[in-house]
């Protein structure tokens, strides 16, 4: 649902820019366009209201959005305001750095045929960027819908810098593609092993061995927790899928994001990059050494 909200912010910014353009206003505010936009806005509402299993998803989505608007502290918020544009520029490199260099050398001359398209793309990109920059917890991945427009604007600026700039841009981009291919061959397997892949399977195997015939529940809804549960469900075929922990359970294990003594005793802990997952136990299931 956060991805849907991201899309609404992006397209809302696009709509605002286009409404200000008198040539496109009639089409955008026409009956077919308004009906299509209303149908798109109603889609999440219909989804949440039609499935009983998702009755709490709407309120949870709203609470998560409100949490993202609350800063942890003034210093952390200032760090975010300074670091978010820098990280965005890094993700758009080397194109955005080349644009800055050619602009500094005054080699960019935007022609009248390009200027209107460039202005529209820049405004849409800026309006889509601002909510996540100003939000205290705006993750960089939420900007994915904006990248094509940002790339289009950067391409127009690079094209307007002349033939020599275009040749330099091709060389830089070719070098970045070659570098990414090398990274995909060397770094991606390491990443999959240490952070987002084999370590999930190994953790699932260890949890299955530790639990034995005891019940296993979960209270983790993070990417790491869900991934481990997915591997457990795939391997533990003779058992029912791992369920959310009930209100009262006397014996067994539960996967949790924190080591809470009120929930259970720590039976094992697993590290996944910056995330940590705890296997907690109660009752007779706690017999055995903690790992």
C-alpha positions as CSV (number, residue, x, y, z in Angstrom):
1,X,0.0,0.0,0.0
2,X,2.9,2.4,0.6
3,X,3.8,1.8,-3.1
4,X,0.3,2.9,-4.1
5,X,0.6,6.0,-1.9
6,X,3.9,6.8,-3.7
7,X,2.2,6.5,-7.0
8,X,-0.6,8.8,-5.9
9,X,1.9,11.4,-4.8
10,X,3.8,11.2,-8.1
11,X,0.7,11.3,-10.3
12,X,-0.8,14.0,-8.2
13,X,2.2,16.1,-8.8
14,X,2.0,15.3,-12.5
15,X,-1.7,16.3,-12.6
16,X,-1.0,19.6,-10.8
17,X,1.6,20.5,-13.4
18,X,-0.5,19.6,-16.3
19,X,-3.5,21.5,-15.0
20,X,-1.4,24.6,-14.9
21,X,-0.8,24.1,-18.6
22,X,-3.7,25.6,-20.5
23,X,-3.2,23.4,-23.5
24,X,-3.6,20.2,-21.5
25,X,-6.2,21.4,-19.0
26,X,-9.2,20.5,-21.1
27,X,-8.2,16.9,-21.6
28,X,-7.0,16.4,-18.0
29,X,-10.2,17.8,-16.5
30,X,-12.5,16.2,-19.0
31,X,-15.1,13.6,-18.0
32,X,-13.2,10.5,-19.2
33,X,-10.0,11.6,-17.4
34,X,-11.9,12.3,-14.1
35,X,-13.7,9.0,-14.3
36,X,-10.4,7.1,-14.8
37,X,-8.8,8.9,-11.9
38,X,-11.8,8.3,-9.6
39,X,-11.7,4.6,-10.5
40,X,-8.0,4.4,-9.7
41,X,-8.5,6.2,-6.3
42,X,-11.4,3.8,-5.4
43,X,-9.4,0.6,-6.2
44,X,-7.6,0.4,-2.8
45,X,-10.9,1.2,-1.0
46,X,-12.7,-1.6,-2.8
47,X,-9.8,-4.0,-2.2
48,X,-9.7,-3.3,1.6
49,X,-13.5,-3.5,2.0
50,X,-14.1,-6.6,-0.1
51,X,-11.7,-9.0,1.7
52,X,-12.5,-9.7,5.4
53,X,-8.9,-10.8,6.0
54,X,-7.7,-7.2,5.3
55,X,-10.1,-5.5,7.6
56,X,-7.3,-4.0,9.7
57,X,-5.0,-3.2,6.8
58,X,-6.5,0.2,6.0
59,X,-6.1,1.5,9.6
60,X,-2.6,0.0,9.8
61,X,-1.6,1.7,6.5
62,X,-2.8,5.1,7.9
63,X,-0.9,4.6,11.2
64,X,2.3,3.7,9.3
65,X,1.9,6.8,7.2
66,X,1.4,8.9,10.4
67,X,4.5,7.3,12.0
68,X,6.6,8.3,9.0
69,X,5.6,12.0,9.6
70,X,7.0,12.0,13.2
71,X,10.7,12.7,13.4
72,X,12.9,10.8,15.9
73,X,14.6,14.1,16.8
74,X,15.7,17.4,15.5
75,X,19.3,16.3,14.7
76,X,18.1,13.1,12.9
77,X,15.6,15.2,10.8
78,X,18.4,17.6,9.8
79,X,20.5,14.7,8.8
80,X,17.7,13.4,6.7
81,X,17.2,16.8,5.0
82,X,20.8,17.0,4.1
83,X,21.4,13.4,3.2
84,X,18.3,12.6,1.2
85,X,19.2,14.9,-1.8
86,X,22.8,13.7,-1.7
87,X,21.7,10.1,-1.8
88,X,19.2,10.9,-4.6
89,X,22.0,12.6,-6.6
90,X,24.2,9.5,-6.0
91,X,21.4,7.2,-7.4
92,X,21.1,9.5,-10.5
93,X,24.9,9.6,-11.1
94,X,26.8,10.0,-13.4
95,X,24.1,11.8,-15.4
96,X,23.2,14.4,-12.8
97,X,26.9,15.1,-12.1
98,X,27.5,15.6,-15.8
99,X,24.6,18.0,-16.0
100,X,26.1,20.0,-13.1
101,X,29.5,20.1,-14.8
102,X,28.2,21.2,-18.1
103,X,26.0,23.8,-16.5
104,X,29.0,25.1,-14.6
105,X,30.9,25.4,-17.9
106,X,27.8,27.1,-19.4
107,X,27.6,24.6,-22.2
108,X,23.9,23.9,-21.8
109,X,21.7,25.9,-24.1
110,X,18.0,24.8,-24.0
111,X,16.2,25.4,-27.3
112,X,12.6,26.5,-27.7
113,X,11.5,23.1,-28.8
114,X,12.9,21.4,-25.7
115,X,12.1,24.0,-23.0
116,X,8.4,23.3,-22.5
117,X,9.0,19.5,-22.1
118,X,11.9,20.1,-19.8
119,X,9.9,22.5,-17.6
120,X,7.1,20.0,-17.3
121,X,9.4,17.1,-16.4
122,X,11.3,19.2,-13.9
123,X,8.1,20.4,-12.1
124,X,6.6,16.9,-11.9
125,X,9.9,15.5,-10.6
126,X,10.2,18.2,-8.0
127,X,6.6,17.9,-6.7
128,X,7.0,14.1,-6.5
129,X,10.3,14.5,-4.7
130,X,9.3,17.0,-2.0
131,X,6.9,14.8,0.1
132,X,9.6,12.2,0.6
133,X,12.4,14.7,1.2
134,X,10.4,16.6,3.8
135,X,9.0,13.4,5.4
136,X,11.3,12.4,8.3
137,X,11.3,8.7,7.2
138,X,11.1,9.0,3.4
139,X,13.1,6.0,2.1
140,X,15.0,6.4,-1.2
141,X,13.1,3.5,-2.8
142,X,9.9,5.5,-2.8
143,X,11.3,7.7,-5.5
144,X,11.4,4.9,-8.1
145,X,8.3,6.2,-9.9
146,X,10.1,9.6,-10.3
147,X,13.3,8.2,-11.8
148,X,12.0,8.0,-15.4
149,X,10.9,11.7,-15.3
150,X,14.2,12.7,-13.7
151,X,16.1,10.7,-16.3
152,X,14.1,12.3,-19.1
153,X,14.9,15.8,-17.8
154,X,18.6,15.0,-17.4
155,X,18.6,13.6,-20.9
156,X,17.2,16.8,-22.3
157,X,19.8,18.8,-20.5
158,X,22.6,16.6,-21.7
159,X,21.4,16.7,-25.2
160,X,21.3,20.5,-25.0
161,X,25.0,20.6,-24.0
162,X,26.2,19.9,-27.5
163,X,27.9,17.1,-29.5
164,X,31.1,17.0,-27.3
165,X,29.0,16.6,-24.1
166,X,26.9,13.9,-25.7
167,X,30.1,11.9,-26.6
168,X,31.4,12.3,-23.1
169,X,28.0,11.2,-21.7
170,X,28.0,8.1,-23.8
171,X,31.5,7.2,-22.5
172,X,30.5,7.7,-18.9
173,X,27.3,5.7,-19.2
174,X,29.2,2.9,-21.0
175,X,31.7,2.8,-18.2
176,X,28.9,2.7,-15.5
177,X,27.2,-0.2,-17.3
178,X,30.5,-2.1,-17.4
179,X,31.0,-1.4,-13.7
180,X,27.5,-2.6,-12.8
181,X,28.1,-5.8,-14.8
182,X,31.2,-6.5,-12.8
183,X,29.3,-5.7,-9.5
184,X,26.5,-8.0,-10.6
185,X,29.0,-10.9,-11.1
186,X,31.0,-10.3,-7.9
187,X,29.0,-8.3,-5.4
188,X,25.5,-9.5,-6.0
189,X,26.2,-13.2,-5.1
190,X,27.9,-12.0,-1.9
191,X,24.9,-9.8,-1.1
192,X,22.5,-12.7,-1.7
193,X,24.5,-14.9,0.6
194,X,25.1,-12.4,3.4
195,X,22.0,-10.2,3.4
196,X,19.0,-11.3,1.2
197,X,19.2,-15.0,0.2
198,X,21.0,-18.0,1.4
199,X,21.1,-16.8,5.0
200,X,17.3,-16.9,5.1
201,X,17.3,-20.5,4.0
202,X,20.0,-21.4,6.6
203,X,18.0,-19.7,9.3
204,X,14.9,-21.5,8.3
205,X,16.7,-24.8,8.5
206,X,18.1,-24.1,11.9
207,X,14.6,-23.0,13.2
208,X,13.0,-26.2,11.9
209,X,15.7,-28.3,13.6
210,X,15.3,-26.3,16.9
211,X,11.5,-26.4,16.9
212,X,11.1,-30.1,16.2
213,X,7.5,-31.1,16.9
214,X,6.7,-28.0,18.9
215,X,4.3,-25.3,17.5
216,X,5.9,-22.4,15.7
217,X,4.3,-18.9,15.4
218,X,5.4,-15.5,14.2
219,X,4.9,-11.9,15.1
220,X,7.4,-10.5,12.5
221,X,6.1,-8.7,9.4
222,X,9.5,-7.4,8.2
223,X,11.0,-8.5,4.9
224,X,13.5,-10.6,6.8
225,X,10.9,-12.3,9.0
226,X,8.5,-13.0,6.1
227,X,11.4,-14.4,4.0
228,X,12.4,-16.8,6.7
229,X,8.8,-17.9,7.2
230,X,8.5,-18.4,3.5
231,X,11.5,-20.8,3.5
232,X,10.1,-22.6,6.6
233,X,6.7,-23.1,4.9
234,X,8.4,-24.5,1.8
235,X,10.6,-26.9,3.8
236,X,8.2,-27.9,6.6
237,X,5.7,-29.5,4.2
238,X,4.3,-32.0,6.7
239,X,3.2,-29.1,9.0
240,X,0.6,-26.3,8.5
241,X,2.0,-22.9,7.4
242,X,3.4,-20.8,10.2
243,X,0.6,-18.8,11.7
244,X,0.4,-15.4,13.5
245,X,0.9,-16.0,17.3
246,X,-2.5,-16.3,19.1
247,X,-3.3,-14.1,22.1
248,X,-2.5,-17.0,24.6
249,X,-0.2,-19.9,23.9
250,X,1.4,-22.0,26.6
251,X,4.2,-23.8,24.8
252,X,6.1,-23.5,21.5
253,X,8.2,-21.0,19.6
254,X,7.6,-17.6,18.1
255,X,9.6,-15.5,15.6
256,X,9.9,-12.0,16.9
257,X,11.7,-8.8,16.0
258,X,12.7,-8.1,19.6
259,X,13.9,-10.1,22.5
260,X,10.9,-9.4,24.8
261,X,11.0,-11.5,28.1
262,X,7.2,-11.0,28.4
263,X,6.8,-12.9,25.1
264,X,9.2,-15.7,25.7
265,X,12.8,-16.8,26.4
266,X,15.4,-16.4,23.7
267,X,16.1,-19.7,22.1
268,X,18.1,-18.4,19.1
269,X,18.9,-15.2,17.3
270,X,19.7,-14.6,13.7
271,X,21.4,-11.6,12.0
272,X,20.5,-10.5,8.5
273,X,22.6,-7.5,7.5
274,X,21.1,-4.7,9.6
275,X,18.1,-6.7,10.7
276,X,17.8,-9.2,13.6
277,X,15.3,-12.0,14.2
278,X,14.7,-13.8,17.5
279,X,13.3,-17.2,18.1
280,X,11.5,-17.1,21.5
281,X,10.1,-20.0,23.4
282,X,7.7,-20.9,26.1
283,X,7.0,-23.9,28.3
284,X,8.4,-27.3,27.5
285,X,9.8,-26.0,24.2
286,X,12.5,-24.1,26.0
287,X,14.4,-27.2,27.0
288,X,17.8,-27.0,25.3
289,X,20.6,-24.5,25.0
290,X,20.1,-21.0,23.8
291,X,22.0,-20.2,20.6
